């Protein structure tokens, strides 16, 4: 009786949170070559959301998935601030009853 070794993509899909952004550089550092990443995008397992950033196909991503990627994959000390931080702590002056979408703009 032999145990089946999990494929790289299955390992990635089961060990990482569902709403996380994958940085291409982090994937390379963890054994997922650029060619392998291209294969996963073509097969529909990963979806490109910009240069050097991917998500699991069908995942619902919000800003927390991007913050997680920067904190855990890049080792950056980034965190939500201002109204977002107060809302997350439920200490905002006017609490929001529905989740909001957060966008960043390039100027």
FIKEFI-939958 format. One record per residue (C-alpha): x, y, z; residue number from 0; residue in three letters. Coordinates in Angstrom, 2 decimals. Layout:
<sites>
      c1      c2      c3 pos code
       X       Y       Z NUM  ALA
...
</sites>
This chain:
<sites>
      c1      c2      c3 pos code
    0.00    0.00    0.00   0  UNK
    1.57    3.29   -1.05   1  UNK
    0.64    6.74    0.12   2  UNK
   -0.03    9.24   -2.63   3  UNK
    2.17   12.33   -2.49   4  UNK
    0.07   15.50   -2.78   5  UNK
    0.71   17.59   -5.88   6  UNK
    2.27   21.02   -5.47   7  UNK
   -0.93   22.82   -6.40   8  UNK
   -3.02   20.77   -3.99   9  UNK
   -0.50   21.46   -1.26  10  UNK
   -0.73   25.20   -1.98  11  UNK
   -4.54   25.14   -2.05  12  UNK
   -4.86   23.29    1.26  13  UNK
   -2.14   25.01    3.29  14  UNK
   -2.98   28.65    2.49  15  UNK
   -6.07   30.65    3.53  16  UNK
   -8.79   30.91    0.89  17  UNK
   -8.85   34.70    0.69  18  UNK
   -5.12   35.34    0.36  19  UNK
   -3.23   37.00   -2.48  20  UNK
   -0.22   35.01   -3.68  21  UNK
    2.83   37.04   -4.58  22  UNK
    4.71   35.56   -7.52  23  UNK
    8.06   36.15   -5.80  24  UNK
    6.87   34.25   -2.71  25  UNK
    5.68   31.37   -4.88  26  UNK
    9.11   31.19   -6.57  27  UNK
   10.81   31.21   -3.15  28  UNK
    8.59   28.27   -2.16  29  UNK
    9.33   26.11   -5.20  30  UNK
    6.67   27.26   -7.68  31  UNK
    8.64   28.36  -10.75  32  UNK
    7.35   30.98  -13.15  33  UNK
    6.60   28.22  -15.67  34  UNK
    4.60   26.30  -13.07  35  UNK
    2.67   29.46  -12.14  36  UNK
    1.84   29.99  -15.83  37  UNK
    0.59   26.40  -16.06  38  UNK
   -1.64   26.92  -13.00  39  UNK
   -3.09   30.13  -14.50  40  UNK
   -3.77   28.42  -17.86  41  UNK
   -5.45   25.47  -16.13  42  UNK
   -7.68   27.84  -14.16  43  UNK
   -6.37   26.95  -10.70  44  UNK
   -4.90   30.43  -10.14  45  UNK
   -6.09   33.76  -11.49  46  UNK
   -3.82   36.73  -12.12  47  UNK
   -5.04   39.95  -10.51  48  UNK
   -2.11   42.11  -11.54  49  UNK
    1.60   42.00  -12.15  50  UNK
    3.11   39.51   -9.71  51  UNK
   -0.13   38.81   -7.84  52  UNK
   -2.52   35.87   -8.07  53  UNK
   -5.48   34.41   -6.21  54  UNK
   -7.16   31.03   -6.09  55  UNK
   -9.77   30.85   -8.85  56  UNK
  -13.19   31.68   -7.49  57  UNK
  -11.84   33.26   -4.29  58  UNK
  -13.46   36.39   -2.87  59  UNK
  -10.62   38.73   -2.08  60  UNK
  -10.75   41.93   -0.11  61  UNK
   -8.01   44.17    1.26  62  UNK
   -7.28   41.76    4.13  63  UNK
   -5.96   39.16    1.68  64  UNK
   -3.54   41.73    0.28  65  UNK
   -2.47   42.88    3.75  66  UNK
   -1.90   39.25    4.73  67  UNK
    0.31   38.72    1.66  68  UNK
    2.42   41.76    2.43  69  UNK
    2.77   40.81    6.09  70  UNK
    3.38   37.06    5.76  71  UNK
    4.90   36.67    2.31  72  UNK
    6.97   39.86    2.07  73  UNK
    7.63   40.39    5.79  74  UNK
    6.39   43.98    5.68  75  UNK
    5.04   45.74    8.75  76  UNK
    1.91   47.05    7.10  77  UNK
   -1.47   47.38    8.76  78  UNK
   -4.84   49.07    8.20  79  UNK
   -5.07   52.55    9.62  80  UNK
   -7.47   55.43   10.18  81  UNK
  -11.18   54.62    9.78  82  UNK
  -10.51   51.04    8.66  83  UNK
   -8.59   50.22   11.84  84  UNK
  -11.27   51.78   14.03  85  UNK
  -13.99   49.87   12.16  86  UNK
  -12.11   46.58   12.59  87  UNK
  -11.91   47.26   16.33  88  UNK
  -15.60   48.26   16.32  89  UNK
  -14.68   51.64   17.73  90  UNK
  -15.65   53.80   14.78  91  UNK
  -17.81   56.83   15.50  92  UNK
  -20.42   55.68   12.99  93  UNK
  -20.31   51.87   12.79  94  UNK
  -20.85   50.31    9.39  95  UNK
  -23.48   47.61    9.20  96  UNK
  -22.46   46.30    5.78  97  UNK
  -18.94   45.38    4.66  98  UNK
  -17.33   48.09    2.58  99  UNK
  -15.02   47.72   -0.39 100  UNK
  -11.69   49.46   -0.02 101  UNK
   -9.76   50.69   -3.00 102  UNK
   -6.39   52.26   -3.47 103  UNK
   -5.75   54.65   -6.31 104  UNK
   -2.55   55.49   -8.10 105  UNK
   -1.97   59.14   -8.71 106  UNK
</sites>
